[in-house]
Amino acid sequence: MKAQPLRKAVDVMELPLIVGVDGSESSLRATDWAADEAARHGHSLRLVYASMWQYYDGMSRAFSTDRPPGQVFAENIVGAAAQRVASRAPDVKVITDVVPKDTVVALLSESRNASAVVTGARGRGELAGLLLGSVSLSVAARAQSPVVVVRGDEPGIEGAHGRILLGVGDADADSPAVRFAFQEASVRDCTLDVVRTWRTPAFEGHGGAGEPARTHEEQASALLEESIGAASRDHPGVRLRRAVIEGPPSEVLVARSAAADLLVVGARRRQSQFGMQIGRVAHRLLHHSLCPVAVVPQPL
């Protein structure tokens, strides 16, 4: 059976970039990143504050004719974020919305008609020890659009490295993740660092030397070229740097993310009530990457 499209067939340039805002420091960094991204691509920017505040304000409404405190707080949050965008990227069209829904539910709904959804690594109220907030992880795992989690150090977030990092897997030939990475590299006029990892099975030998290792390395190199062939022909101006490396993919990509402005990986979705399952590699990258991470839904 033919795989169903992940989203409606709408020109992605017509779709807004969605940012989940909540006033946290992580949210402010995500807003800044999204403002720059919207300016680069010519997208409008939709700032969404989602909360169940209307339930918590029920008692206060009984004693006041003014707007409930939760609504005032939410409107102040999105208003301040809009002003921040206007100062940073004055040409970007900004739309604000306060949605009385659970944050994850709201952002997943927004992802149905978005060029991408952008979140911070942690929101308000998240435990300080968490590497990645529960909202960001849930949205990245189940969204219908690409999701960018803005994390890492300032050079990466500000785009100072001039490099996009793409990790390709076994079934990435001309995949949405590959296309996303090439588009980012083209718009930013930067180098695209394409990485394919490989391992020699334990029963074939150890140490990365000898005929088994060469065979697996050659296979990995061929798969890398197959993955990027069509996209590279469509984006001849993108500067490519290919790397075929022995080692666990998550460890290799985390290490190389220190010199990247954006790490792009694909995530296959399983059609079930649990939505997309992003797998161990993407899960680890979302927690440990040293730069922003884009998780792009892949068809089955």
Order of alpha helices (4+ residues) and beta strands (2+ residues): beta-alpha-beta-alpha-alpha-alpha-beta-alpha-beta-alpha-beta-alpha-beta-alpha-beta-alpha-beta-alpha-beta-alpha-beta
